[in-house]
Amino acid sequence: MRALRTCLALLLGGVMAIGATACGADTAAKVNGEVITKAQWEARFDALQKQGNFDFGGPGGEATMIEVKQRALDELIDEVLVEQEASRRGVNVSKTDVQRAIDGAKQGFDSDEAFNEALKSVGINPDDLEGYFRTRLTEEALISTLDTEVVVTDGEIEAYYVANKRDMRQPRTLTVAHILFDENDRKTADEVLRLVLDGAEFGGMSRQYSMDQSTRDNGGEISSQLPLTMEVQAAAESLDPGEVYYKVVKDPVGLHIVKLLNKTEEREMTLGEATETIRLKLSQDRGKDSFYTLVQDLRAQADIEIVMQELKVPGSQPK
């Protein structure tokens, strides 16, 4: 559970929704007239405390508490500024994108209940999850617009390649096809394997017999994005391209007839092969740098009013 909570905290990145319009005693701060409520600040402070497991009662506890309080406020202010700038630039995030991000965060949890409990454990209200992800995705979308403004020269790409040549490696890959049977259908699996080894066309056998709906109609080829079970991996490792493993392979998924389609060994990439990867990395890195610079510029130009007395501490950057 601790690993899942850590993963969830990284996924969420401490992001929480902004956009309230209330004011008065419930107002923590205002950013260009837009209100950050006391409830929003308290929720963020609670989330940071739980994620960092801070002890405010020990030595230096008061100073730590002030630091976390200010971090909570600064994060909320930055998020308002980012949303305002994204709106100005016409950067929008769709409901589909938000739902896809939520579905991705839920992976690794056995149920919605377990997922919601993990959210609560890091100080996040499950009912506000859509807002959390909308804020994060808006930030990512704004960074992407800054990426497109970055120009990376061929000379910079070559210099990066030379400096990082040891990391420019093409990983070893196996391209594998299989025909999947139910674990209790050994007789059919053995018979189909005999036919394949005697020359029957592998793709035709896959279409006729395989239980794997995602691969049966494309020759049984398993997507390179999916991990192989260790049993299928071991069988494939022993083959040369074009060969079929001599016996049926059993693993937790079922029974497999395994064929190796292709094998590439790890090797150093050429400059030409690495160029687009390097260009993307450099543009993304600079886009992030531009984003952080943009946020600082937005802060410097913004009308920021800290309303809650306890938040008027050094570093609040009120204007």
C-alpha positions in Angstrom: 0.0 0.0 0.0 2.9 2.4 0.8 4.3 1.9 -2.8 0.8 2.6 -4.3 0.4 5.7 -2.2 3.8 6.9 -3.3 3.0 6.2 -6.9 -0.3 8.0 -6.5 1.3 11.0 -5.0 3.8 11.2 -7.9 1.0 10.9 -10.4 -1.1 13.6 -8.8 2.0 15.8 -8.2 0.1 17.6 -5.4 -2.1 19.2 -8.0 -5.5 20.6 -6.7 -8.2 22.5 -8.5 -8.5 26.3 -8.5 -11.2 28.6 -9.7 -13.4 29.7 -6.8 -15.0 33.1 -6.9 -16.1 33.5 -3.3 -14.6 36.1 -1.0 -14.7 37.5 2.5 -13.7 35.5 5.6 -13.2 32.4 3.6 -10.7 34.0 1.3 -7.0 33.0 1.7 -5.6 35.1 -1.2 -6.5 36.8 -4.5 -4.6 36.5 -7.7 -5.6 39.1 -10.3 -8.9 39.2 -8.6 -9.4 35.4 -8.6 -10.0 33.9 -5.2 -8.1 31.1 -3.5 -10.4 30.0 -0.6 -9.3 29.1 2.8 -10.7 25.6 2.2 -8.5 25.2 -0.8 -5.5 26.2 1.1 -6.3 24.0 4.0 -6.8 21.0 1.7 -3.5 21.7 0.0 -1.7 22.1 3.3 -3.2 18.8 4.6 -2.1 17.0 1.4 1.5 18.3 1.6 1.6 17.3 5.3 0.5 13.8 4.6 2.7 13.4 1.5 5.8 14.6 3.3 4.9 13.0 6.6 6.0 16.2 8.4 6.3 16.3 12.2 5.4 19.8 13.3 5.9 18.9 17.0 9.6 18.1 17.0 12.6 20.3 16.9 12.2 23.0 14.2 8.6 22.0 13.9 7.2 25.5 13.9 9.6 26.6 11.1 8.7 23.5 9.1 5.0 24.3 9.5 5.5 27.8 8.2 7.5 26.5 5.3 4.8 24.0 4.3 2.0 26.6 4.8 3.8 28.9 2.4 4.5 26.1 -0.1 0.8 25.3 -0.1 -0.1 28.9 -0.9 2.6 29.3 -3.5 1.5 26.2 -5.3 -2.1 27.5 -5.4 -1.0 30.9 -6.6 1.1 29.4 -9.4 -1.7 27.2 -10.5 -4.1 30.1 -10.8 -1.5 32.0 -12.8 -1.0 29.0 -15.1 -4.7 28.6 -15.7 -5.1 32.3 -16.4 -2.3 32.2 -18.9 -3.5 29.0 -20.5 -6.9 30.7 -21.0 -5.3 33.7 -22.5 -3.4 31.5 -25.0 -6.5 29.5 -25.9 -5.0 26.3 -24.3 -7.9 23.9 -23.4 -8.0 20.4 -21.8 -10.9 18.1 -22.8 -13.0 16.0 -20.5 -11.7 12.9 -22.5 -8.1 13.8 -21.6 -9.0 14.3 -17.9 -10.8 10.9 -17.8 -7.9 9.2 -19.5 -5.6 10.6 -16.8 -7.9 9.5 -14.0 -8.1 6.0 -15.5 -4.3 5.8 -15.7 -4.0 6.8 -12.0 -6.4 4.0 -11.1 -4.2 1.3 -12.6 -2.6 -0.8 -9.9 -5.5 -0.5 -7.6 -7.9 -3.5 -7.1 -11.0 -1.4 -6.8 -12.4 2.2 -6.8 -12.7 1.9 -3.1 -9.0 1.1 -2.7 -8.1 4.0 -5.1 -10.3 6.4 -3.1 -8.8 5.4 0.2 -5.3 6.0 -1.3 -6.5 9.5 -2.3 -7.7 10.3 1.1 -4.5 9.0 2.7 -2.6 11.8 0.8 -5.2 14.4 1.7 -7.2 14.5 -1.6 -11.0 14.4 -1.8 -12.0 11.8 -4.5 -14.9 14.1 -5.5 -12.4 16.7 -6.6 -10.2 14.4 -8.7 -11.4 15.8 -12.1 -10.3 19.3 -11.0 -6.9 18.0 -9.9 -6.1 16.4 -13.2 -7.5 19.3 -15.2 -5.0 21.6 -13.5 -2.1 19.2 -14.1 -3.0 18.6 -17.7 -3.4 22.3 -18.3 0.1 22.9 -17.1 1.4 20.1 -19.4 -0.5 21.6 -22.3 1.0 25.0 -21.7 4.5 23.5 -21.5 3.8 21.8 -24.9 3.0 25.2 -26.4 6.3 26.5 -25.1 8.1 23.4 -26.6 7.0 24.4 -30.1 8.6 27.8 -29.6 12.0 26.2 -28.9 14.6 25.9 -31.8 17.2 23.2 -31.4 20.0 23.4 -33.9 21.8 20.4 -35.6 25.0 21.6 -33.9 23.4 21.3 -30.4 22.1 17.9 -31.2 25.5 16.7 -32.3 27.1 18.2 -29.2 24.6 16.4 -27.0 25.2 13.1 -28.9 28.9 13.3 -28.4 28.6 14.2 -24.7 26.1 11.4 -24.0 27.2 8.8 -26.4 27.3 6.1 -23.8 23.6 6.6 -23.2 22.7 6.5 -26.9 21.9 2.8 -26.9 19.3 0.9 -29.0 17.9 -1.7 -26.5 17.8 -5.4 -27.2 14.4 -6.4 -28.5 12.4 -9.5 -29.2 9.4 -9.6 -31.5 7.3 -12.6 -30.6 4.1 -14.2 -31.9 2.0 -16.7 -30.1 -1.1 -18.9 -30.3 -2.9 -18.9 -27.0 -5.0 -21.8 -25.6 -6.9 -22.4 -22.4 -4.7 -24.1 -19.8 -7.0 -27.1 -19.8 -6.8 -27.6 -23.6 -3.4 -29.3 -23.8 -4.6 -31.8 -26.4 -5.5 -29.1 -28.9 -2.4 -27.1 -28.2 -0.1 -30.1 -28.8 -1.9 -30.9 -32.0 -1.7 -27.4 -33.4 2.0 -27.2 -32.4 2.6 -30.5 -34.4 0.8 -28.9 -37.4 2.9 -25.7 -37.2 6.2 -27.6 -36.9 5.2 -29.7 -39.9 4.8 -26.5 -41.9 1.2 -25.2 -41.3 1.1 -21.4 -41.7 1.4 -19.8 -38.2 -0.9 -16.9 -38.9 -3.6 -19.2 -40.2 -3.4 -21.3 -37.1 -3.5 -18.2 -34.9 -6.7 -17.0 -36.6 -8.3 -20.4 -36.2 -7.3 -21.4 -32.7 -5.9 -18.5 -30.6 -7.9 -17.2 -27.6 -6.0 -13.9 -27.7 -8.4 -11.6 -29.3 -5.8 -8.8 -29.6 -3.3 -10.8 -31.6 -5.2 -13.7 -33.3 -5.9 -11.7 -36.5 -2.4 -10.2 -37.0 -0.4 -13.4 -37.1 -0.3 -13.7 -33.3 2.3 -10.9 -33.0 2.4 -9.5 -29.4 2.7 -5.7 -29.2 6.2 -4.6 -28.3 4.5 -2.3 -25.7 3.4 -5.3 -23.7 5.7 -7.3 -21.3 6.2 -11.0 -22.0 5.8 -13.5 -19.2 9.0 -15.0 -18.1 8.0 -18.4 -19.5 7.3 -17.0 -23.0 10.4 -14.8 -22.8 12.6 -17.7 -21.9 11.3 -19.8 -24.8 11.7 -16.9 -27.3 15.3 -16.2 -26.1 16.3 -19.7 -27.2 15.1 -19.2 -30.8 16.4 -17.7 -34.0 14.1 -15.4 -36.0 11.5 -17.5 -37.8 11.7 -20.5 -35.4 8.9 -22.0 -33.4 9.6 -23.3 -29.9 9.6 -27.1 -29.9 7.0 -27.6 -27.1 3.9 -25.9 -25.7 4.7 -23.2 -23.1 2.6 -23.0 -19.9 2.4 -19.8 -17.9 -0.2 -18.1 -15.7 -2.0 -16.8 -18.8 -2.5 -20.3 -20.4 -0.8 -22.4 -23.0 1.3 -20.9 -25.8 2.8 -21.9 -29.1 5.7 -19.4 -29.3 7.4 -18.1 -32.5 10.3 -15.6 -32.6 9.7 -13.1 -35.4 12.8 -10.9 -34.9 15.6 -10.2 -32.5 17.9 -7.2 -32.3 20.9 -6.9 -30.0 21.6 -3.8 -27.9 23.9 -1.5 -29.8 25.0 2.1 -30.0 22.7 4.3 -32.0 24.1 6.4 -34.8 23.7 10.2 -34.7 21.1 9.9 -37.4 19.1 7.4 -35.4 19.3 9.4 -32.2 18.6 12.9 -33.8 14.9 13.1 -33.3 15.1 11.6 -29.7 17.7 14.2 -28.8 15.8 17.0 -30.5 12.6 16.1 -28.5 14.5 15.9 -25.2 16.2 19.2 -25.7 13.1 21.0 -26.7 11.1 19.5 -23.8 13.9 20.5 -21.3 13.9 24.0 -22.7 10.1 24.1 -22.7 10.1 23.3 -19.0 12.8 26.0 -18.3 10.7 28.4 -20.3 7.6 27.4 -18.3 9.3 28.1 -14.9 10.5 31.4 -16.2 7.0 32.2 -17.5 5.5 31.5 -14.1 8.0 33.8 -12.4 7.3 36.5 -14.9 3.5 36.0 -14.3 4.1 36.3 -10.6 6.1 39.5 -11.0 3.3 41.1 -13.1 0.4 39.7 -11.1 -1.8 41.5 -8.5 -1.4 39.1 -5.6 -3.2 39.9 -2.3 -2.6 37.7 0.7 -5.8 38.0 2.8 -5.3 35.4 5.6 -3.2 37.0 8.3 -1.4 33.7 9.2 -0.2 33.4 5.6 1.5 36.7 5.5 5.0 35.3 6.1 8.3 35.8 4.4 8.3 34.4 0.9 4.6 34.9 0.2 5.5 37.4 -2.6 2.4 39.5 -2.2 2.2 42.5 -4.6 
